[in-house]
Amino acid sequence: MAPVETIFALASAPGRAGVALVRVSGPGAGPILAALSGGLPPPRTASLRGLRAKDGEIDRALVLWFPAPASFTGEDVAEFHIHGGRAIRERLFEALAGLGARPAGPGEFSRRAVEHGRLDLTQAEAIADLVDAETPAQLRQALRQYDGALADLYEGWRADLIAALSRAEAAIDFSDDGVGETEFAAARARVREIIGAIQAHMDDHRRGEALREGLKLAIIGPPNVGKSSLINALARRDAAIVSDIPGTTRDVIELRLNLGGYLVQVADTAGLRETGDAIEAEGVRRALAQAGMSDLVLLLRDGTVPYTDYPGVAPDLLIWNKSDLPGFQKRDGISLSLKSGEGLNELIAMLTAMVAERLETQDQTPALTRPRHREALGHALESLRHALTAPSDQPELFAEDLRLALRAIGRITGRVDVEELLDSVFRDFCIGK
């Protein structure tokens, strides 16, 4: 087994700042801290120390010492809270490298925390979500997952499956004693309950994933009806080009915005109309495709012209623009004037309620947050359903399918295939996390 290396990284944001945090983890953390600051401070106590390398002073800084295993990574950890100038950071990095540490890779601190049992994989993923959270709703979901809600749910299913597997094993061992049939029936009944629970968890319309990544909202409609103006009104800035020339928007324009505390990815699309222009026609095709991939679709229409139908378009909300003009006809849906702003607050309130309805639930069960969780649970469901097809006189086939389901669920929290999973999960993490 290769020796464990000592790693270091900037754990605060890069760039010029009042304070920068540099974290060191590994067996060399203690000796390095002692060498640079003149001795180890009391554990978990901030101490003001002068930092000196062989070639001179580095900075005057707050230092902290976290001996293993009571640290974030489960290893010896040292932290240096230095002044945030680039020259100071570089000097400290040079000193750390000179004392045997190496720069950490993306997510390597969190990876070590998982390897040492300080976190499971769902909690490590929650750390990335906490760092990336842009809205209060994303923050709430990430904190709940970091607190272990998702891991508790999956580990509960694993415990139930282990109990069912034990009954199946008893059915195998006591098949000739009259006990086996009873145990097998009980195991099958428990598996049916678990299948129902997993299926209900997965039938959530991607609620957790949409909350984490942003709910997809498409704005479609004919040319020159105000789609780009609506985008700018929602964003409260000029995010899309506004022109009186029909067909100005020829591709899908996307932006992210906070709508009532929820992240929404809004797509402004090309105007829907028949056209002989090949480029504009491609834009129309992409607009319809975008609508098909979106969680919410808004159809924006001109309320001063006769109604025309768009086959294949099923909007969640119909909006009628230009209510300030003569000849405007009030119809089903929201009426507004993007020019005067009349009706815009009503639209935003209705949109916020629709987004909240899609993303929030009164149920306290934690939501699926990542495609890899959904994939693993899909494999588990497949194995469990196959287990129920096993003949009553062959409980060993039933037991093997339960082992496959256990393995699939274990991949979510990191109980199996650890190395392969860690490479995948931590690839996109920040350096220093």
N, C-alpha and C positions, 0 to 999 in steps of 0.2 A: 504494500500500500504506500502510495506516494506521500511524503511529508506534507503537512498542511502549511500553506504559504500565508504570510502576513500581508494583508491588502490595505490600501488607503484610497480615499476619494474625497472630493469636495461634496458634502452632503447638503449644502445650501445652494441657492441659485447662482449660476455663474455671472460674472460681470462685477463691476465696481459696486461696493456696498459698504455700509458701516461695519458690519460684522460678517465673517465667513466661518462656516463650520466644516472642519476636516475630521473625518472619522477614520480610525485605524482598527482593524480586527484581525485576530490571529495570535499565535503563540508569542510573537515578537512584540505585541502591543505594549506590554508592561515594561520590558527593557528599553524600548524606544522612548516611551513617555518619561521614564526615569532619566535616560541619557539627555534628553532635550530640556527637561524642566528641573533637573537637580534632585530627583527622587519622586517616588510615587506618593500622590496625595491620598487622604483617606477615601475609601470607596464611596462612590455616589455622592461626592461632595465637591462643589465647584471651588477651585483654588486659583488665586491669581499668582501666576508664575512668570518669570522671565525665561524665554526660550532661546537657547544658544546651541549653535552647531559648532563643529570644529573650527570653522573659519570665521566665527563671530556671531553677534547677536542677530536673532530673527525677528522677535517681536515680544511684547508683553501681553500675555493672554490668559484667559480662563481655561483651565484644563480639568477634565473629569476622567475618573478611572472606574471602570466597571469590570471587576474580575469575573471570570466564568464560574458558574453557568448563568449568573443573574445579570445577563446583558441581552441586548436585542438579538444578537446572532447566536448566543449561547457560548461564545468564545470570549477570551479576554478582549476588551474593547477600550480604546482611549479616544477622547475627543479633545480637539483643540479649537477654542473659540477665539479666532484671531481677528485683527483688523482686516477689512475686506479689499485691500489694495492688491493689484495683480502682482507687484514685486514681492510682497510678503507671502502670498500664496505660493508663488514659484519657489521662493527660498525654502519654505517649509516642505514642499514636495521634493525638492532636491535632497534635503536633509533626511526625509523619510526613506527615499530610495537608497541613499548612502548607508542607511542603517539596516538594509535588508528587506524592506517592504516593496511591494509592487503595486502599480495602479490597478484598481478593481475594474472588473467588467460590468456590463449592464446588469443590474439586479443582483449582483453577487452577494451583497450583505443580506438581502432577503432570502436568497437561495441558501445561504449558510444557516439562517434562522430556521428554515424548513428542515434542512439536513440534521440539525441538532434538536428538532422537536419543539422549538419555540413557537412555530407557526405551522398551520397546515396550508395546503396550496390555496384553498379558497380565501384564507386570511391574507396570504401574500398577494393574491390578485386584488383584494380589497385595498391594500396599501397603494397599488398603482391607481385604483379608482379614486382614492382620496386625493392623490396628487393631481389627477386630471379633472376632478369635479369642478364644474362651472356653475352649477345651480344648487339651491338648497335641497331639491329632491334627489339629485345625484349624491349629494353629501350624506343625506339620511340613509340611502340604500347602502352606500359604501361603509358607513359606520356600523350599520347593522350586520353586514357580512363580516367586517373586521372583528366584531364582538362574538362571532362564531355561530350566528343563527343558521347560516346555510350548512356549515359543517355539522351542526347538531342534527339537522334534519336528515342529512345523508348518512351520518353515523347511526342514527336511529333505525333507518331502513336496513343498514348492514347488520345491526344487532338482531333485528327481527328475522333477517334471512339466515343468520347463523343459528338462531333458535329453530327455524324451520329445517335447516340442514341437519341439526342434531336429531330431530324427530325422524328425518329420512334415514339417517344412519342407524337409528334404533330400529326402524322398520326392516333394515337389511339384517341387523344382528339378531333380531328376534322374530324372523319371518315364520318360524315353525311353532311359535309359542302362542299365537293368537293375538299377541300385542302388536305385531308389525302392521296389520291392517288398520288398527286404530291410530297408530302413530302416523302412518302415511296419509290417512284422511285429514288428520289435524294439520299436517305440514302443507297439504294442498290448499286447505282453507286459508291458512295464513298467507300463502303465496298469492292467492286471489285478492286478498285485502291489500297487499303491497302493490300489486299491479294497479289496482284502482287508485291508490295514493300517488304513485309515480305518474300515471296517466293524467290525473287531475293537475299535478304540478306542471306538466308539460303543456297542457291545454290552456295556456295563459296569453295567447296572441302575442308572444314575444314581449310581454310587458317589461320584464326586468332588463332585457337586452335593449329595448327601445329607450328605456329611461337612462341607461348608461351611455348609449351611443347617440341618443337624440331621436325623438319621434320624427318620422319623415312626413312632411306636408308638401303637397304639390298644388300650385296655383295654375289652373288652365282656363282657357277661354279664347274667344276670337281675337284677331289682331286689333291693336289700338283701343282696347277696352279699359286699360289701366292696370294691367297685371304688375308691371314694373313699379308703378306708383304705389300700389298696395304693398309690394315688397318693401319699398323705401319707408312707407308709413309704419309698417310693423317693426322695421329695424331702427326707425327714428334716425335714419341717415341715408345718404345717396349711395345705395348699394347696387342699384341696377340703372341702366341707361333709360331715360324717359324721352320719348320723341313722338311727334305727331305723325310720323311716317309709319304706316302699317308694315309689320314684318321686321321691325328693328331687332327684336330678340329672335335669333335664329338657332340658338342652342340652349341647353338647360343651364341656368345660372343658379348656384346654390350658396346659401349663407346660413350661419348658425346664429340663433338668437334665443334669449331668455324670455319665455312667455309665461308669466305668472309663476316663476320659480322652476319651470321645466325647460330643458334643452330641446329645441325644435330645429330640425334641419329643413329649411324652406327652399323649395325649388321653383324658380320663375322659368316658365317654359315658352316655347314659340307659340304664336297664335294659331288656333285651329282654323284652317280654311283650305279649300282646294287651291292648288297653285301649280304653275308650270315651271317654277324655279326649282331646280334640283336640290340646291342647298337648303332653301326654305322647306321643301317637302321632307327632307331628312330631319329638319328641326321639328316638324309636326309629328313625324313618326316617333322621335325621341320623347316628345311631350306626352304622347299617349302611353308610351312604355313607362315613363316616369310615374304617370298616374297609376298604372297597374302595380308598381312596386311600392307605392306610398301607403302610410298608415292612415292618412287623412287627405282627402281631395276637395279643394275648393274650386267651384266653377264660377268665374266672374263674367257677368254679362252686362251689356249696355241696356239700361232700362228705358231708353227712348226709341228703340227699334223693335220690330215684331219678333216674337219668340221663334227660334229655330232649334230643332233637336240635334243632338250629337250622338249618333248610334255608338254603343259600346262605352259611353262615359257615364259612370254612376257616382255623382259627387256626394260627399257627406254634407256639404253645405252649399246652397245657391246664394250668390251675392249679386245684387243689382246696383251698378254704379251709375253716376250722373243724375242723382236725385235732385240736383240744383237746376237742371235744365228744363225748359218748357217741353211738354210732351212726355215727360217721364210717367211711366205707368207702374203703380205699386203692385207687386205680385208676391207670391209665396217666397219666403227667404228673407235675407237681410237687405234693406235699402240703405244706401249711403252715397255720399259725395266725396270722392277722394280729393277734389279740388277745395271744398270748403271745410272738410273734416267732419261734416254732419254724419252721424251714425257709426263713426269709426270706433268710438269707445264701446258701443254696444257690440260691434263685431269682435273686438278684442276680448271682451268679457265672455262672449259665447265661445270663442275659440279656446280660451283658457279653460273653460268648463269642459269642453270636449276633450282637450288634451289630458286634463286631470282624470276624467272618466276612463280614458284609455290606459293611463299609466298607474293610477292608484287603485287600491282595493281596501275594503274594510277587513278582509281576511289578514290575519297576522302571519300567515305562512310566508317565509322569504321567497323571493322570486328567482327564477333562473336568470343568470346575468351574462353567461358566455356560451358561445356555440359549442365549445368543447364539453361543457356540462351536458348540454342537450344531446350531443352525440353519444356520450357515455351512457346516459340514461336510456337512450334509444336501444343501445346494445343490451342493456340490462333487461329492458322490457321484452326484447326478442327472445332472450334466453329464458325468462320466466314463463312466457307464453308457451314456449316449446316444452318447458318442464311439465306443464299441465297435460301434455299429450302422451306422457310416459305411461305405459300400462301399469296397473296396480301391482302386478307381480314382478315388475322391474324397477324398484325404487332406486336402484343404482344409477339409472339413466336420469331420473328426476334429480338426484343429488348432484350429478355432474353439471347439469344446467344451472343449478343454484350456485355452484362454485364459479361458473362463468359470469353470472350476474353479480356476485360478490366482487369479483375482480373488476368488472366494469365500473361499479359504483366506487370502489377503492381508488380508481384512477382519478376521480374528481378531487379527493382530498389528499392524494399523494401516497396512499398506502402501498401501491404497487407500481412497478415500472418507473421507479423514481428518477433515474438518470435521464431517460428519454423524456419524461414529463418536464423535468426542471429545465432542460434545454429549450423546450417549446415555450414554457410559461414565462421565463425570465428574459427571453430574447429582446423584448421591446421595453424593458424597464429602464428607468433613469440610472445613470452612473451615480453611485453614492446611496442607493436605496436597496 
